[in-house]
Amino acid sequence: VDQTSNIAAGEWYVVGDDPDPGDGVPLDAFDTAFDSPSELMIGTIVIDEAGWPKGRYGIAVRAQDSSGNWGDITVVTLRVKW
C-alpha cells in the first residue's frame, strides 16, 4: 500500500483459508468513509459452534489503497472457547 494514497478497502479471512486479495470478508471504515491514508477498520465475525470449533484461529487483515495495491497482511489470534 502506498502510504500517500487513501485506503479504499479492507478485508479479513481465517488463516489457512486464504482467498485471493479482494475475496476476503469486507471490513468497514470505522468513521464510515475510506478517505485517508490511515484508517481504523471494523468488522464482525459471527461465531457458532458448528463453524468455529473450540481452538485458536489466525485472523488475517489487509487493506487496499486507492491505486489498487494490497498491503501486507497482519494476523491476530482469536481464541474460541465453548
C-alpha positions as a printed Julia matrix, in Angstrom:
82×3 Matrix{Float64}:
   0.0     0.0    0.0
   1.28    3.44  -0.93
   1.33    5.41   2.33
   0.37    8.6    0.49
  -2.72    7.05  -1.15
  -6.03    6.78   0.66
  -7.2     3.42   1.9
 -10.04    2.23  -0.34
 -10.97   -1.15   1.17
 -10.12   -3.69   3.84
 -10.85   -7.36   4.4
 -10.29  -10.25   6.79
 -10.11  -14.04   6.47
  -9.15  -17.08   8.53
  -5.52  -18.06   8.01
  -5.41  -21.32   6.08
  -8.45  -20.37   4.01
  -6.52  -17.64   2.2
  -8.57  -16.17  -0.62
  -7.18  -14.02  -3.39
  -6.87  -10.34  -2.49
 -10.33   -8.81  -2.69
 -12.11  -12.08  -1.94
 -11.98  -11.89   1.87
 -14.75  -10.69   4.17
 -15.06   -6.9    3.72
 -14.26   -4.53   6.56
 -15.88   -1.12   7.08
 -14.21    2.19   7.81
 -14.84    3.0   11.47
 -15.8     6.58  10.57
 -17.95    5.23   7.67
 -15.66    6.6    4.92
 -12.42    5.33   3.41
 -10.91    8.76   2.82
  -7.39    8.93   4.27
  -4.03    7.1    4.11
  -4.64    5.65   7.58
  -7.95    4.09   8.58
  -9.4     2.31  11.57
 -11.46   -0.58  10.21
 -14.14   -2.69  11.88
 -15.8    -5.98  11.07
 -17.99   -8.63  12.6
 -17.14  -12.3   12.93
 -20.21  -14.45  13.53
 -19.15  -17.41  15.63
 -21.25  -20.55  16.01
 -20.36  -23.93  17.42
 -20.73  -25.75  14.1
 -18.46  -23.46  12.08
 -15.99  -22.48  14.78
 -14.95  -25.46  16.95
 -13.05  -24.7   20.14
  -9.49  -23.6   19.43
  -7.26  -20.81  18.2
  -7.65  -19.18  14.8
  -5.41  -16.78  12.96
  -7.42  -13.87  11.58
  -5.63  -12.09   8.74
  -6.41   -8.47   7.87
  -5.25   -6.48   4.85
  -6.05   -3.16   3.2
  -6.14   -1.89  -0.36
  -5.18    1.65  -1.37
  -6.96    3.83  -3.91
  -4.42    2.79  -6.57
  -5.49   -0.87  -6.21
  -2.41   -2.05  -4.28
  -2.92   -4.53  -1.43
  -0.81   -4.05   1.69
   0.88   -6.53   3.97
  -1.18   -8.97   5.99
  -1.49   -8.53   9.75
  -2.53  -11.59  11.75
  -4.24  -11.6   15.15
  -5.22  -14.67  17.17
  -8.83  -15.4   18.03
  -9.47  -17.98  20.76
 -12.85  -19.74  20.73
 -13.93  -21.37  24.0
 -17.24  -23.22  24.43
